[in-house]
Amino acid sequence: MAVAADVKLEGLRAATDKLDQISENEKSGFISLVSRYLSGEAEQIEWSKIQTPTDEVVVPYDTLSAAPEDLNETKKLLDKLVVLKLNGGLGTTMGCTGPKSVIEVRNGFTFLDLIVIQIESLNKKYGCNVPLLLMNSFNTHDDTQKIVEKYSNSNIEIHTFNQSQYPRIVTEDFLPLPSKGKTGKDGWYPPGHGDVFPSLNNSGKLDTLLAQGKEYVFVANSDNLGAIVDIKILNHLIHNQNEYCMEVTPKTLADVKGGTLISYEGRVQLLEIAQVPDEHVNEFKSIEKFKIFNTNNLWVNLKAIKRLVEAEALKMEIIPNPKEVDGVKVLQLETAAGAAIRFFEKAIGINVPRSRFLPVKATSDLLLVQSDLYTLVDGFVIRNPARTNPSNPSIELGPEFKKVANFLARFKSIPSIVELDTLKVSGDVWFGSGVTLKGKVTITAKSGKLEIPDGAVLENKDINGPEDL
């Protein structure tokens, strides 16, 4: 490490030691992350060594053995499982306060309601005890604690724990922002979901689960409605003793930036766009060479997590994320859980159907899941078989629809979109009830307010004003 880096690290360590808002575990985790970052240990990927993974490494979902017919056998499998939802994100991009998981998705149910209903029905059907863990960040912890109280009479054990809280680093002098009087939330950040493994251990939850005889954790984003417990996958992992499994699914043009799995020097690993040399970025985005992407549905063996965390062996690629807080340039270093795949034994990918990836990142996704394209059965969001096209319509809504409240106000009822291919809406557009959209529809309010009347059927139309309706 260069002298400058050494001095930087010592100054940061001394200042971090004085921060009493975080634990010793958090301090040492933070310093070790920064130290790895400063030593520049990230080796460049040698492009010529990248190989496309074989079917042994990325297993096609339809080659998995069927789940056991016997209810008791299935119960035995499920009793080894824990479900963990990443619940650290806020609903701010969609104009909501509080955790994103409490946004209402459909029929008055929130993401969290649906997750609880799903696991409850599993526990009831098989007489098993699959617990739910929520990994919160300091941004979502207090609200989530209050929210989970409403499930206290449910047939489900819910655990919450916090991911680490690290200080943002001031770029100019490389000192922690909170030591400069920024003691509020702005001074801190949660270091990405790669932190799930140490946090699970530091919280004591990992030991509790191991003591209960649990063997696998199924980790997924709380906003991915497709991430439901899959007994076939669990069965496969237990039988083949795979310590880690990443669910991947075929890329479409919407997913070209998603991380992909590669075989590299005899191990399977995640390749993210940030690691790709500039001259290969277009190749990375091509659907021909890199056909799959990471859904962030991950299945991981609990004993393996314990072993690797204690050996401090999980040295995932560091993602530097520069930000600005009140005009001060800061740096936050993050890691991703998917990048941990290369440290686990017998790690695999499973190429799953697209239905297991249904994230709600924006109101355009909310339009899909609230429409007649899906129905809700026992907390599961199920696609309407009346739609023959395997891919969902492409939907672009203008900034007027960005916030959930505005989005809901602008639709008297959600239109029928079973036969829609693409929809693009811009300007001050309002939808009546019972509207049907088919084929390619573009609606632009060129001048002032444009109202789509109740019961309108728009098929392959380009609408710029009331005269086009």
Salt bridges, closest charged atoms under 4 A:
GLU10 OE2 - ARG13 NE 3.48
GLU24 OE2 - LYS27 NZ 3.54
GLU41 OE2 - ARG36 NH1 3.20
GLU46 OE2 - LYS49 NZ 3.45
GLU73 OE2 - LYS76 NZ 3.34
ASP79 OD2 - LYS75 NZ 2.68
ASP113 OD1 - LYS150 NZ 3.00
ASP142 OD1 - HIS141 ND1 3.20
GLU157 OE2 - HIS159 NE2 2.79
ASP173 OD2 - LYS180 NZ 2.30
ASP207 OD1 - LYS306 NZ 2.94
GLU215 OE2 - LYS80 NZ 3.83
ASP223 OD2 - LYS100 NZ 2.67
ASP223 OD2 - LYS361 NZ 2.85
ASP230 OD2 - ARG356 NH1 3.94
GLU243 OE1 - ARG307 NH2 2.93
GLU247 OE1 - ARG356 NE 2.65
ASP255 OD2 - ARG354 NH1 2.73
GLU265 OE2 - LYS49 NZ 2.65
GLU283 OE1 - HIS280 ND1 3.05
GLU283 OE2 - LYS289 NZ 2.95
GLU310 OE2 - LYS306 NZ 3.25
GLU317 OE2 - ARG342 NH2 3.10
GLU324 OE1 - LYS329 NZ 3.63
ASP326 OD2 - LYS182 NZ 2.61
GLU345 OE2 - ARG267 NH2 3.84
GLU396 OE1 - LYS424 NZ 3.91
ASP428 OD1 - ARG410 NH1 2.92
GLU451 OE2 - LYS449 NZ 3.68
ASP454 OD1 - LYS412 NZ 3.36
